[in-house]
Amino acid sequence: MPDGTRPGVAPAPLRPPAADPASARRSLRWQIFAVTWIAYAGFYFVRQAFSVAKLGILDDPAVNHTLTSHTLGLIDAVYLAAYAVGQFAWGSWADRFGPRVVVIGGMAGAVVASAVIGLSTSLVVFGVAMAVQGLAQSTGWAPLCKNVTSFVPVRERGRILGLWCTNYAFGGLAAPPFLGWWAYSVFDSWHAAFLAGSATLAVVLVLFVVFQRNEPADVGLPRPDAQGTTAESGGAAPEPDEAPLTSREIYREILRNRMVLTLSAAYFLLKPARYALLLWGPVIVSERLPEVGKLEATLIPVAFGVAGVLAPMTVGWISDRLFSSRRVPPCVLSLGLLTVMLAAFVPLTATGSTWTMVGVLAVIGFGLYAADALIAGVAAVDSGGTAGAGTAIGFVNGCGSVGAILGGLLPGFLSTTALFYGFAAAAALAGVVMLPHWNRTAVTA
């Protein structure tokens, strides 16, 4: 809508633009960057609680006869299935109603679901609450990506969104030791992981309500000068003098977009490895290094997250500067590195060396998060255009989240050897799928 409002959402109060509109845009851009970055990182403080709690659950005689490793894998699958369903819906909702209402609702749901799990030992409650958690968590990525890119021109997306994409790597890095400290050092109870995560996200929710805005028009400023579509966008973004497309029309255009479909297939293949390490990292480390304690097993996968923080910034800069805003070449190269290290995981960690485990997880984290940030972030935004950015991101991430179900489910049933060789083959296939689009570029204004 021309005035920046969305149907069903009360507009943010307008304030007069500053004397220097360029300065006002820059200030607002960094405000939105900061609050959306914190918001998505905050989601991880409830998302990672189950991963941290698994070590305690499996050692707790009060529940480990019902909450076995197989059962925990099935609960992960329930969560990820709900997460996938939500991804397909919430991106479209963000295009229609704006990110604000979608994200606030999701955060509130995630806070409540995590608190309920932390106060319960019932298998039924776990299953239902984790399904709610999956739907709530899926409100984050597509709406927040759309939100931040509404303030960033295409020519700067690789760098800005690459920096912004450090949020989920940081969340995966910071949340486990933080939650593990509360659970195993302060309270010596796995329940505390869920309650600490819920309290943390509640604080983030307050910050989001106060500082977030959907787009520059909400405060009387124009949009950035380069919000176009890609060569293959299929016209998902209408010309300024055309009527806005409906949600159904946007979805139809997205489904005709070959690049979106390619990104979706690649992300489906890539995401199981990431979620296996996020949801089962401490358990995998404990299995490969049986001499380490619970807290150390929680801390060692931090190497995976540290590399993941560096990767999006690096690959975003490379895609803008070295490849002229082409996203596929650095993505394919990252997938090649990831394939090699996933295949080498079992033989390298067979040494029993803690530092070898740290190094291997760091390199895997760098290759995985580099490809992940490009596929699920800037490349998906480039392919959706202004009107369809949320829908495109949601569709790509929805397909990835279907693959992520395997990442949560398979570690409870397969050996580590079979798991990592399978992930290596999937990463190699993702690179092959992306390769024909090596020279694909985004159209700038």
N, C-alpha and C positions, 0 to 999 in steps of 0.2 A: 504494500500500500504506500502511496506517496508520502504520508506523514510518518511512516516508520512503525505504525501500530500493527497489532495482529488481532484477528478475530478472537474474541473471548478473553483477551488479556488487557488489563488496564495499562495504558501507556505510562512510561516513566515520566515524571514531571520534567518539562523542558526548562532549560536554563539558557540565557542569552549566550551565544558564542562569544569567545574571547575576542579582543581586538585583533589578534593575530590568529586567523583560522588554522594556519599550518601548525602553529604551536599547540593550539587546542586539540587538533587531531592527534598529534604525537603524544600529548599527555594522556588523552583518552585511550589511545592504542595501548600504551603500556599499563594503564589501569586495567583494561580488559584482559590483556595478556597475563598480568599477575593474578587476577582473581580467578580466571578460568584455569590457569596452570595449577594453582593451589586446589581448586575444586577437583580436578581430575586426579591429582596426587592423593587428595583426601579420600577418594573412593577406595584406594588400595588399603587403607587402614581398617576397613571392614572386609574387603575382598581377601586379604592375606591371612585373616584371623584363623580360618579353617586349616590352612596349610601349617601354620604354627601350632595349632591345637592338636594336630594329628599325632605328634610324638607323645603327648600326654594321654590322649585318648587310647592309643594302642597299649599303653602301660598302665592304664587305670582298670583295676579288676572290677570296679563297679559297673563299667560299661563295655569293656573290650570283648565280652562274650557276644554282644549284639552288634557293636560298632567295630567289626573286623575290617581288615584292609580291603577286602572285596566290597563290603558295605560302604566304606568310605569312598571307594571308587565310584560306586553307583550314585551316591549322594552328589559327588562332583559332577557326574553326568547329568543329573537332574538340574543342578545349578546352571551348567553350561547350556543345556537345552533351552531353559528359560531365557538365558542371556542371549542366545541366538535368535529366538523369537522376538525379543525386545528390540534387537538391533534392526531388524527389518521394519519395525513399526516406528520407533522413536525418531529416526532421521527424517522420515516423512512428516511426522508431527512437528518437528522443529522447523521445517520449511513452511509449514502452514501456520503454526501458532507462535513461533519464536522459541529460542532455546530456554528462556528463563523459566517458564511454567513447567517445562518438561524436566529440567534438571533439578529444580527445587522439589518437585514431587518425588523424583528418584532418590535424592539424598535423604529425604524424610523416611521413605520406605526402607532404605538400606540401614539407617540408624535403628529403626524399630526392629527389623528382622534380626540384626546382629545381637541386639539386647535380648531378644526372645531366646535365641540359641544359647547365649551365655548363661541363661537362667534355667536351662532345661537339660535333661539327659534322655528324653524320649526320642526314639528313632523316628516316629511319625512327625513330631514337632520339628526335628532336624530336617526332614525331607521337605515339608511344607515351607518352612522358613527359608530354606536354601533356594527353593523355587522363587519365592518372593524376592529374595536377595538377587537372584539372577536377573529378574525383570527390572529391579531397581538399578542395579549396576549398569545395565545396558542403556540407561538414559544419559550416560556420561559422554561417551566418545563422539558420536556423530553430532549431537547438538552443540557440544563445546568446540569441536573443530569448526563447525559452521560459524559459531559465535566469533571466534578469534579471527578467522579469515575474512569476516565482514569488515574488518578494520585494516586489512593488509592487501596491497596491490600484488598482482601476479608476479611481477619481476622480483619481489622480495620474499615470495612465499617459501622457497626452499630454505633460506636462512632463518626466517622468523619462525616458520612452522617446525623446522628442524630443531631449533632451540626450544620451542614450546613442547615438542614431543618428548623432551627429557622428563616430563611430568610422570609418565607411567613407569619409566625406568627408575626414577627417583622413588616413586611409591613402592615399587617392588624391592628397591634397595633398602629404604628406611623403615618400612612397616615391619618386616619380620624381626629384626633385632629389637625394635621398640616394643612390639607385642610380646616377643619372647622374654624380654626383661620383666615386663609386668606379670607374665604367666608363670615363669619358672624361677625368677629371682625374688620378686616382691611377694607374690601370693602363693607360689607353688601350686597353682591350679590352672588347668587348661581353660577353664571357664573365663578367667581374667582376660585372655586374649580377645575374646568377642566383646567383652564389656569395655575394655580400653579402646578398641577400635571404634565402637559405637560413640563413645564420648568424644573422641578426636574428630570424627566426621560431623558431629553436632556443632562443634565450634566452627568448622569450615562452612557449614550451611549458613550460619549467621553472617559470616563475612561475605558470602555469595549474595545473600539477599540485599545487603547494604550497598555493595560496590558494582554489581554486574549490570550491564545494559545490553540490549539485543543488537543494536546497530547504531552507527553515528547519527542517523536521523532522530533517534530517541532524545538526543540532546541538542538538536538543531544544527547538526553538521552534515556535510555531504559525504557520500560513500567514497572510498578510495578510487583512484582514477583508472584502475585496471581490473575490473571484475568481469572478465569475458568467459568464453567457453573454449574448449579444446577443439582441435580439428575434427575430432570424432564425437563431439558431445551430442550430436544429433539434434542441436537446437534446443537443449534443455533450458537455456536462459532466453527469455523473450527480449526482443528489442524494446527500448524505452517506450515507444509509442504503441506497443501491442498490449493486449489484455494479459494479465498474469495467467500462467498455466495452472490448471487444477492439479491436485496431488496425483490423481489417476493419470493425467497426461504426462506429468513429470516422470512417474514410474515407467510409463510406456516408453518414453524416450530413453531412459536409463537402461532398460532391458534391450534396446536396440543398439546400445553403445558397445562396440567390440572391445574398447579399452577397459571399460568397467567390467565386462565379463572376464577378460584376461586377468585383471587384478583380483577379481573374486576367486578365480580358480587357483591362482598362485597363493593367495592368502589362506585358502582352505588347506593347501599342502603345508604351509609354513607354520600355522598357528599351533598344531598339536605339540611341537617341540617346546615352544615358549610356555605353554600352559602346563606341560608335564613338569618343567623345571620350577615354575612358579608355585604350583600346587603340591608337588611331591619332592621339591628340592632337598629339604632337610632329611626326608626319608631315604632318598637316593644316596646322599652323602653318608648317612649313617650306615647304609648297607655296604658301600664301597670302602668306608673307613670305620670299621666297627669299634675301634678303640676310642673314638671321640665321644664326648658327652652330648646331651640334648642341646644345651645352649650353644656349644661349638658347632654342632651340626646345623643349627639355625643360622649361625654367623657366617659360615664358609660360603654359602650361596650368595652372600653380599657381593662377591667378586663378579658374579653374573650381572647384578644390578649396577655396579660401578661402571663397568664397560658399557652397559646399556644407556647410562646417562651421557657418556661421551659420544656414542655412535650417532644418534640423530643429529646432533650439532655438526659433527664432521661430515656426514653424508649429505646433509642439507646444503652446506657451504659448497661441497664438491659439485652437487647437481646444478647449482646456480652458476658457479664461477668456472669450473673446468669443463662442464658439459652443456653450458648455455641453457639451463633450465630443462634439460632432458633428465628424466628421473630413472629411466630404465637401465642405462649403462652402470651407474653405481649400484643399483639394486642387484643386477645380475652378478657383478663382481662380489658383492657381499654374500650372495647365495652360494657362490663357489667356495669362498672361505668357510662358510658355515658347513657345507657338505663335508669338506675335508676334516674339520674338527669334530663333527658329530660321529663320523666313522672312526676317528681315532680315540674317542672318549674311553671306551672299555680297555683297550690295550695300555693307554697312557695311565689311567687311574689304577690299573692292576698293581702298580708299584707300591701302593699304600701310602704314598707321600702326600701330606696335607698341602704342601706348596704346589705340587703338580696338579692336584685337584683345583686349587685356586686359579692357577694359570689357565688350565683348560676351560674352566667355567667362564673366565674373563674373555677369552677369545671367542668362545661360543656366543657369549652375551653380545659382544661387539658385532659380529656378523649377523646375528639374528635380529637385534634391535635396529641395525642400520636398514636392513631390508624391510622390516616391519614398519618403521616410521615412514618410509617412502611409499610403500604399497597402501597402507591404511590411512595415511595422512595426506601429504601434499599431492601425490599422484591421483588419489581419489577426488580431492577437491578440484584439481585441474580438470578432471573429467566430468564434473557435475555442473559447472557454471554457477552463476549467482542463484538462480531459482532452484536448482537441483543439487546443490552441494551437500546438504544434509541427507537427501535421499541416496545419492551416490555413495557417500561415506557409510551410511547405514547398511546399504546393500552389500558393499564389499566386506564390511565388518561382520554382517550377518552370516555370509558364506564362510568367513574365517572362523566364526564362532561355532559353526557346525563342525568344522575340523577340530576346534578346541575341545569339543566333547570327548574326542578320542584322547586328547592330552590329559584330561582328568580321569578317564576310565581305564585306559590301557596299563598305566603303571601298577594298578592293583591286580592285574592278571598276568602280565608278561614279565620275563626276566629283563634286567637292565641291558643285557647284550642285544636281545631281539629288539628292544625298544629303540636304542640309539642307532642301530643299523637301519631300522625302518625309517627313523627320522632323517637320516642322511640321504636315503633314497628319495624321500619326499621333497627335501630341499633341492636336490639335483633336478628333479622333475619340474619344480617351480621355476628354476632358472631357465630350463628349456622352454617352458610356456611363455616366459617373458621375452626371450631372446628375439623373436621376430619384430618386436616393437622397439628395437634398439634406438632408432632415430626419431621416435615419437616426441613431439614438443607440444607445449601448451601455447595457445594463442594469447598474446598480451595485447592490452588496449593500445 
